[in-house]
Amino acid sequence: MKVSHADLQKMVAEVGGMDILQADKYLREWADQIQKEAAEKGYCEIPDLGTFAFEDDELRFAPDKTLALEVNRKYAGLKPIDIQPASARKLDYKLEKPEVSEDPAAAQKKPDPMPGEAEDIPEEPLVKETIEEDEQKEADHLSEADPGTAADHGVEPVAEPDAKPAEDLEVEPAIERDTKPATEPGEKPEEKELEQPTVKDDTPKAWKKPEKESPILWHWLLPAAAVVILAVLLFFHFDGLRMDRDLSERPVTEPALPVAPEPEVAEVRPVEPDPPSPCGLTGPAEELLHGSYTIVLHSIANERRARIEKDRFEEQGYKATLWQARLPDGTRTWRIGVGQFESVDQAQASLSELPEPYRSNNFIIRIR
Amino acid sequence: MDKTQSDQHIVSIINRLLKNHKEVAIKGLGTFSVEHLRQSPRQEKDGSIMITPPSDVIKFKPEKEDRS
């Protein structure tokens, strides 16, 4: 609404208790004085209103700070907000998910594989280690229990030079240990291996034949069989765990396999479904998430009025929030926001759902 | 009423009108108004995008013809 010069004359006359002509005279004198002083001094300061000054032959006006704050009271104290992509700025409820499901340290601490966690990467080293330990123990046991059999391992590379699996290296210490007395100490290890057959060939064939086959069986077939058995067991174990998880996800409660204990299933369940998003314009009032955005519709100095407005929004189904904001002049105001959004874009998209005058008279802020 | 008092009355009236977001025209000086600046995005030098908060600001449009 525009207040014309004539309207202003009436107001001045009414407040000052004078007629319109006299009010008009005072108004003209007041305006002339400002123009004159600004032209002479370069500026003219009017207390409680502002400062006039000439710039580029044009009269400019800078409002008084207190007046400017009063005029802008609704938005006072707001700071610029930076837009970050939703993927870069995660909300609290999203951060909770990886803490539960993707903590490798926590997974490694668990002594036994849990259902649903059997496929986790940290589990694999644990299985490998157990296999290697078993093989090593078995090799050590064989070498200690029957030195003769260990000595015969030196024959194996000669008999089957082409077949040299990596596992052969694990039994090499036993070979070296037994062939050392037969070889000279100054020779290199590579030469030792070449000389080993000549040492072995000197042994009588009569007792060599039966002894030659048995260590192959004991030392290679047995670990191989153990590995195969372990692999089969692990396969069925993981397959069973997978079945358990599938069964637990089904709505129909079928008896799960006995492999999966119930408390372990209970630990995994919260990880699977995403928690319901607390974002949106409408819905039940939720605790405000740090870093999310809300649409401010009111800035009210009176707390009682502010609470009434907030209740009114809630009755209409909005997620309404009321909080107190501190203004630059030290005073406080109550602000009412509706909705809670992950990004500014989402908040702006929801503006169209607001009725007028809020649709065109609002602002978005970040909840800090 | 002396001139000082009348000046105070004039200022207090204009002050009150502006607080109520009214437009005030004064002959021989210009027109005061309150303009609403909407919330708008702005790109910073470092490439980040900031959204400036909305604000209500006082504007003044001088009467050029009255300048002697």
Chai-1 contact restraints between the chains, C-beta under 6 A:
chainA,res_idxA,chainB,res_idxB,connection_type,confidence,min_distance_angstrom,max_distance_angstrom,comment,restraint_id
A,M1,B,K22,contact,1.0,0.0,6.0,A-B,restraint_1
A,K2,B,E23,contact,1.0,0.0,6.0,A-B,restraint_2
A,V3,B,L17,contact,1.0,0.0,6.0,A-B,restraint_3
A,V3,B,K22,contact,1.0,0.0,6.0,A-B,restraint_4
A,V3,B,V24,contact,1.0,0.0,6.0,A-B,restraint_5
A,S4,B,A25,contact,1.0,0.0,6.0,A-B,restraint_6
A,H5,B,A25,contact,1.0,0.0,6.0,A-B,restraint_7
A,H5,B,K27,contact,1.0,0.0,6.0,A-B,restraint_8
A,M11,B,I13,contact,1.0,0.0,6.0,A-B,restraint_9
A,V12,B,H9,contact,1.0,0.0,6.0,A-B,restraint_10
A,V12,B,I10,contact,1.0,0.0,6.0,A-B,restraint_11
A,V15,B,H9,contact,1.0,0.0,6.0,A-B,restraint_12
A,G16,B,M1,contact,1.0,0.0,6.0,A-B,restraint_13
A,G16,B,S6,contact,1.0,0.0,6.0,A-B,restraint_14
A,G16,B,H9,contact,1.0,0.0,6.0,A-B,restraint_15
A,Y26,B,S6,contact,1.0,0.0,6.0,A-B,restraint_16
A,R28,B,G28,contact,1.0,0.0,6.0,A-B,restraint_17
A,W30,B,D7,contact,1.0,0.0,6.0,A-B,restraint_18
A,W30,B,I10,contact,1.0,0.0,6.0,A-B,restraint_19
A,A31,B,I26,contact,1.0,0.0,6.0,A-B,restraint_20
A,A31,B,G28,contact,1.0,0.0,6.0,A-B,restraint_21
A,A31,B,L29,contact,1.0,0.0,6.0,A-B,restraint_22
A,D48,B,V11,contact,1.0,0.0,6.0,A-B,restraint_23
A,D48,B,N15,contact,1.0,0.0,6.0,A-B,restraint_24
A,L49,B,V11,contact,1.0,0.0,6.0,A-B,restraint_25
A,L59,B,P62,contact,1.0,0.0,6.0,A-B,restraint_26
A,F61,B,F60,contact,1.0,0.0,6.0,A-B,restraint_27
A,P63,B,I58,contact,1.0,0.0,6.0,A-B,restraint_28
A,E70,B,K19,contact,1.0,0.0,6.0,A-B,restraint_29
A,V71,B,L18,contact,1.0,0.0,6.0,A-B,restraint_30
A,V71,B,K19,contact,1.0,0.0,6.0,A-B,restraint_31
A,V71,B,V34,contact,1.0,0.0,6.0,A-B,restraint_32
A,V71,B,D56,contact,1.0,0.0,6.0,A-B,restraint_33
A,V71,B,I58,contact,1.0,0.0,6.0,A-B,restraint_34
A,N72,B,S55,contact,1.0,0.0,6.0,A-B,restraint_35
A,N72,B,D56,contact,1.0,0.0,6.0,A-B,restraint_36
A,Y75,B,P53,contact,1.0,0.0,6.0,A-B,restraint_37
A,Y75,B,P54,contact,1.0,0.0,6.0,A-B,restraint_38
A,Y75,B,S55,contact,1.0,0.0,6.0,A-B,restraint_39
A,L78,B,P53,contact,1.0,0.0,6.0,A-B,restraint_40
A,P80,B,M50,contact,1.0,0.0,6.0,A-B,restraint_41
A,P80,B,T52,contact,1.0,0.0,6.0,A-B,restraint_42
A,I81,B,I51,contact,1.0,0.0,6.0,A-B,restraint_43
A,D82,B,S48,contact,1.0,0.0,6.0,A-B,restraint_44
A,D82,B,M50,contact,1.0,0.0,6.0,A-B,restraint_45
A,I83,B,I49,contact,1.0,0.0,6.0,A-B,restraint_46
A,F363,B,Q39,contact,1.0,0.0,6.0,A-B,restraint_47
A,F363,B,P54,contact,1.0,0.0,6.0,A-B,restraint_48
